[in-house]
Amino acid sequence: MRVDVFTIFPDIVDGFASFGLLGKAIERGVLDVRIHDLRSEAVDPHRSVDDSPYGGGAGMVLMPEPLFASVEAANPPRPLFLLGPAGRPLDHDVAVELAGLDGFSLLCGRYEGVDQRVREHLVDGELSIGDYVLAGGEVAAMVVLEAVGRLVPGVMGNDDSGAEESFATGLLEYPQYTRPASFRGWDVPEVLRSGDHGRIAEWRHAQALVQTVRARPDLVAARGGLTDGEQALLERLGLLP
Ligand code: SAH
């Protein structure tokens, strides 16, 4: 999968993408992340990319010329998304959708945002990472890159490890434990050390249900509540909320 990112701070995104899961995926050639400096297409000697807003007001606005020129020079994979608070909210379903593409591109705004003509005539859509305002689209682009990247086949070491994670099943994940078996008197649940895979799977499913009912009842409601079988399971394990 190829992902192109357009930004005035290429080093931020480049540094981020070189670590961890993404870094390894890029090294192995599973992901092809290309970062473009919006300033490289600026036409004036100062390499300006921003100017003050027509109509007055605070701050600066990213100008259309360098943005159009950068995108046209790179001919990046489409769809090209502008990051911004007005965009479609990023969630697991959006991430799955993007992970199914051969590629897509991200345009990071800065200052007060981008000239409206970029929104209307250059990008194909907008993505938001939440109802708050960031200083720039770079962090948002990295969130999209990581959330989508880890769903691309071959990016995670063990291809199964995404299947049970939070949201993939419509539930939050069950609790995880590692060594030591006893830490400051807090013990790892006996069932996880039993070696009984049937019981472990059942316990994990029950715990995922309990975690989700407690922390995100909206997710449980969205999947139509608990099934009769799930109710019975929680009752049998003494976990009924
Ligand atoms: N004036 C704009 C905010 C500009 S913030 C407004 O009121 O809507 C500067 C840049 O940060 C934006 O162009 C966008 O690229 C990025 N950004 C800010 N909040 C974001 C969010 N919630 N999701 C994604 N990108 C965001």
Residues whose N, C-alpha, C, O or C-beta is under 5 A from the ligand:
A	BS01	SAH	L83 G84 P85 L107 C108 G109 R110 Y111 E112 G113 V114 L127 S128 I129 G130 Y132 V133 L134 A135 G136 G137 A140
